[in-house]
Amino acid sequence: MLTLQKFIEKINSRAKFDGLVRFGESMALHTTFKTGGPADLWIQPGDCFPAYVPFLLKEARAGEIPVFVLGGGSNLVVSDRGIRGITLDTGGWKGHEVKIPDAGRRGSRGPETARVEFRSGTPADQAAETAAALGLSGLEFLAGMPGTAGGAVWMNARCYGHEAAGVLAETLVLDENFEYVKIPGNVTGFSYKKSPFQRTKAVIVSVTFDLVSRPVREIREEMEDHRRDRKAKGHYRYPSAGSAFKNNRAFGKPAGKLIDELGLRGLSSGGARVAPFHGNIIINTGNASSADIRNLAVLVADRVRAETGLELEPEILFAGEW
C-alpha cells in the first residue's frame, strides 16, 4: 500500500499541479473557530483545479484513501485528532466570469439582469463585492459573511431574508463518476440551510447567480448595513462559527431566544463558551479545543431538550476523527 507521500508524488508526476501541498497541516489554520488537529495530507490546488482534481479523486478512490472537501472552514469544527487521508481545500480556486445576457433579458440602457459565475473558493464577501462593483444586486446578504461562494450554496446560506438558492442559476459540480455536470438552480432539494449537495459526494466547482441591475450606492449601503449588524451582534469578537444551531420556525422563536430564556449565556466547557452577548453563538475564548466546542454544543442541546422538549439541530459541522 502506498504511503500518502508516495501517493502524492505519483499523482503529481502524472498530472500538472500548481498550488500547495502540506503534510500534517494544522486545521486550526483553516477554520474560523481556530481549532482542529492535523490533516494527514492537505492539498490546495490553484488553476490546475479542473484537470487535476478529477484525476486525484479517481486515484484516491482506487487506493481507498478518504477525501474530505474543505471550503472556507466557517461552519466547521475539526477534531483535535485531525483528519485522516486527504483534505482537498477548494480555497485556491477563485475568480469570476460575467455571463452576457441574451437579447430578451436586456434593457434599453444595457443589461437589466446578468449571470455571474464564481469559482467555488471565492470568498463569499468577495463575491458580494464583485457583484456590487458590477452594479448587480442579489448577493448583498453575503456581505461580511465568512466562507466561500461554493460553501454558501452547499449550505444554502440564509440571512436577512435571503438565501443562496433564491438567486442560484446553476452549479457546476464534479460528480461521483468524476465527470463535470451542470446542475440547474431550480433543482429540488433546497430548503432552510440544506441543499441537495449535502446528500452526495459531488464537489462544487463553481456557482452561477442570477443578478439584477441596481444603483451601486444602494447596493453598498445595504451591504454596509449587514456588516454593521454582524459586528453589533458580536460575530467578529471571538473565533466562532456564527450561529451554532439552526432556527426552527416550528419552535415559535429563534434558537438564541430559547437558549437565552434558559439562562445559558456564559455557559462554558473548557475554553468554549456560549457568548455572553448572543445565545446562539459559541465562542473560542482563546484556548478552546474542538472537544470543548463539541461538548458545549451537546450540553446546550441537552439542556434545551430537557427543559422544553425541543430538539436543536446543530448548524456547525463536526469533521475528522473523533
Buried (B, 14 or more C-beta within 10 A) or exposed (E): EEEBEEBBEEBBEEBEBEBBBBEEBBBBEBBBBBBBBBBBBBBBBBBBBBEBBBBBBEBBBEBEBEBBBBBBBBBBBBBBBBBBBBBBBBBBBBEBEBBEBEEEBBEEEEBEBBBBBBBBBBBBBBBBBBBBEBBBBBBBBBBBBBBBBBBBBBBBBBBBEBBBBBBBBBBBBBBEEBEEEEBEBEBEBBEEBBBBBEEEEBBBBBBBBBBBBBEBEEBBEBBEBBBEBBEEBBBBEBBBBBBBBBBBEEBEEBBBBBBBEBEBBEBBBBBBBBBEBBBBBBBBBEEBBBBBBBBBBEBBBEBBEEEEEBEBEBBBEBBBEE
